[in-house]
Amino acid sequence: MGILGIIIQTEFGLPLYMEMFDSKLEKFQQMDSTLTSGFLTAINMFAKQYDVDLGYIKIVKENDIYGTNLIATKIGEYLILCFVEPYLFHEVVKEKIGWIYEHILQNYEPQIRAGKIPHLTDEEKVYIADTLQDLYIKALVASNKEAIDQALGKFFLSHVGIYGISINSFDNSLLYFSGISEDSFKLYFNNMGRRSSIINDFDIIDSFISIPEYQPARVYVTNPGIKFQIQNIMTNLPEKTVSLYYYIIGDPNLDIKQIISDLTTLLNPFFPLTKAEPALKAEKEEEKKVEREEEKKVEKEEEKVKS
């Protein structure tokens, strides 16, 4: 799980859509909508009063030190509150919210400005939930789960020192995990600290994690170069595509470069090439062509100097 729920209302407190995707937020689903809309309207007015932007709020329960983050966003005529796991890339979640606004919510703004009450269709509600929960990518991973399980079972046996492997979405939502429990993965993710959501193709980022009652481990994350085409542009994401991320949690002394190379060779074939792939290849070829032309110019200049 990654994005746990969402509340959408007008700037002046009219509730439009509320959906909680995780049972631990069940009380929010049952709560009187006027209470949540009043809360969101109040913090928006507070932000306006002090000329600051909305950000995020953390809510915690007893024995849950990491809690849940609430990402508050003012966009167009709307106030939106998104409930997320703390380790998610908050800026990418906001991109998803922008995507939903551009393709659904902004169409209703003339009605709101005219004093009318808009009603989202069932199809639009499904679109919002699917977008937030990465339904397409999640389904793709799920359809290959049995084969991935078998492949990783052998991988663990041949690579001693690996505790767990996960596949995460481009907003860092956990799509698949193996080796250790989901709660253990979340514990490691939450201890990695805040970092950029943009990890370049084949880059490796790592963090040494020491947690009481857990053996010390190093958490590695890599972008395996898989690209999923975004049919509708999410404005601030490069190349109009999104990536998967592979995580490895293991012994700090692992030969990680070889292990990641083996892992990408193993897992990447489960995910088909996207429509973006030919375009990316063409772009790289063009870059190489420009480099060759520059090299030829330099060679000609050197020949002139010699003559």
N, C-alpha and C positions, 0 to 999 in steps of 0.2 A: 504494500500500500504506500501511497505517497501523498496525494491530495485527498483529504478526508471529507471535505464538504464545502458548500458554497451558499452564500446568501446574496441575492441581487435585489436592490430596491431603487426607487427614484431618489434623487438628491434630497427631496423633502419628505421622505419616510414612507412612501407607498410600496409595500412588499410586492415583488413580482415573482420571485422563484427562490425556493429553499430546498436543498437536498443534502443530506448527510450520507456519505458512502461507507462510513465505519460505525460499528455498533457502539464504540466508546463515546460517540457524540449523539447518541440516541436522545438524550435529554434536550439537546438543542432543537432536534426535529419536533419534539413534543411541546416545546416552549411557545408561549403566546407570541405571534409574529410582531405584535405591536411593541413588545418589550425589546426584541432584538433590533427592530427598525429604529426605535427611540435611542438605543445605545449607539448605533452606527451614525445616526443623524447628529447626536451630541458630540461624538469625537470629531466629526467633520467640521462642525461649527467651532469647536475648540481649535482645530488646526487653522481654520480661516482667521480666527481672532488673533492668532499669534503669527500669521503669515508663514506657516510651515506646511510641508507636505505630509500626507498620511504615510505611515510606514507599516510596522508590524507590532503586534502585541503578543506576549507569551502568556498562556494560561497553564497552570500546573495543578496536579492533584497530589495528595499525600503519597509518598513513596514513588513518585514519578518526577525525577529532577529535571528531565528534558521537556516534558509537557507537550503542548501543541502550540504552533505558531499561527497567529491570525494575520493574514496579509490584507490590509485595508487599502482600497484603491478608489479614487474619484476619477471617473472617465465619462466624458460627455454629460448626460443628464442623470448618471447613475452613481450609486455608491455600492461597492462590492466588497464582501468579506469572504476570504478564502481560507479554509482551515487546512493546514499542511503539517507534515512531519518536519521537525526542525532542520534536518539535514538536507532538505530539498533546496535547489537553486532558486532563491526567491525571485530573482530577476526574470528567470525563464517562466515561472508561474505567472508573473505579470504579463509576459508576452502572450501566454495562452489566453489570459483575460482580455487582452487587446484584440486577439484573434476573434474571440466570441463577440466582442463589441462590434467589430467591423462587419461581421457577417450575419449578425442577428439583431443585436440590441439597438444599433444606430437606426435601423429601419423603423423603430417605434418612437423615435424622438419627436417627430411632428405630432403624433398623438398626445404625447406627454405635454408638449408645449401648448397644445390646444385644450388641455385640461381633461383629456380622456384617459381611461384606464386601459392600458394594453394587456393582452392575454397571449402568452407564449403558446405556440402549438405543441402537441406531444412530440412531433418530429424535432422541433427546435430544442425542447428539453433533453431529448435523447442525444442530440448533437452536442449540447453543452457538457453532458455527463461523459460522453465518449471522448471528447477533446481533452477534458481535464484528466481522465484516467488512462489516456493513451490506448484506447481500445484496439486499434488496428495493430500496433506493435505488440501489445500484450497477447492478442489472439495468435499472432504469428509465433511468438515464443511458446505459447501453450500448445499449439499444434505440433511442435517439435519436442515437447518436454520429455517424452519417453526415450527418444533417440539421444537427446542431450544428456539425460540421466545416465544412460548406458555408456556414452562416450566419456563423460567426466568420471564415472566409476573407475574406468581403466586409467584415466589421466591421473587421478589421485594415487593410484598404486605405483605408477611409474615416476611420480614426482613427489618424493618424500619431503615433508616439511610444509606442505600446503594445508591450511586448516579449512578454508572455505573459498568458494568462487561464486560470484553473483553477476547477473546481467541487469544493468540499470538503464532506465529511459533517459532521454536528453534533459529532463528536469531533475534527474537523479532518483526518480521513483524506482523502487525495487520490483523488478519484473520476474526474476528467477533467482533461486539461491540453492546451494548444495554444500554439504560438508559440515556446516554448523547451523544453528537455529536462526530463524528470522529475527528473533529478539537480539541474538548475539551480533548479527550484522548491523542492526540499528544502533546498538551500543557502540560499535566501532565507528560507524558513520558519524554519530553525534559527537565523537571525540576527535574528529579530524579537523575541526575548526572551519571557519568560513574561508572560501576560496573562489576563484573565478569559475564560472560555469562553462567557459569556452576552453576546451582541451583540444588542441590540434591533432590532426590525424597521426597516429602512431606515437604520440607523446606519452611519457610515463610520469605520473605524479605519485609521490609516496609520502607517508607519514608514519613515524614511529609512535605506537600507542602502548601505554602502560596503564592498565586498569586494575585496581585492587581485586584480588581473587581470580584474575585472569592471567594467563601466561603472556609475557610481553610479545607483541607482534608488530609487523610492519604491514600497513595497508597500501596496496598499489592499485592505481586506477589508470586505465589506458583507453584511448579512443582507437578502436580497431580498424577505422577507415570505412566502416559501413555507413552508407548514406540513404536516408529515406526522404523521398521527394515531398516537399510541402506543396500541396495543390494550390493553396491560398497563402500568400506571403505573410509570415510573421516578421514584422519589419526589422527588428534588430538582430536577427539570426543570420549568420553569413551563408552565402551560397544558396539560400532558399531551401536548405535541406537540414535535417536533424540527424543526430548520431545516436548510436548505442554506446554504453560504456561497460567495460569488463573490470570487475574488481577481483583482486586476489588478496586474501588475508593469510599470512604465513610467517614462518620463521624469519627473523630479521636478516639472516645470513644466506638467504636463497640466491641462486644465480638467476635473478629475476628476468633479465633480458631474454635469455634462452627460453625460460618458462613462458613468458608472454608471447614470444614468437610461436612456440608450440601451441599455446592456447588459441591464438587468433587463427592459426592454420586449422585447428580442430573445429572451432565454433563458427567462423565466418561462412562456411558453405551452407549452414542452416538458414541463412538469410539471403534471399535472392538479390541480385543487382537491381538497383532502382533506375527509374527513368533519368535520374540525375547523373548516373555513372558515365554515359557517353559524353555528356556535356563537360563533366569534370576532366575526363581524359583529353578531350579536344582542347580544353583550356590549358592543360599541362603541356600538350604538344605545341601549342602556340607559344607558350613561355620558352620552351626549349628552342623553337625556331628563332625567336627574338635574341636569345642568348648566343646562338650560332652566328647570327648576323653581326652582333656586336663583336664577337671574337674575330670575324673576318675583317671588320673595320680596323680593329687594333693591329692585326697582322699586316694590313696594307700600310698603315701609318708607320709601322716599324720598318717595312721594306723601303719606304720613301726616305726615312732617316738614314738607313744604311747606304742607299744609293747617293 
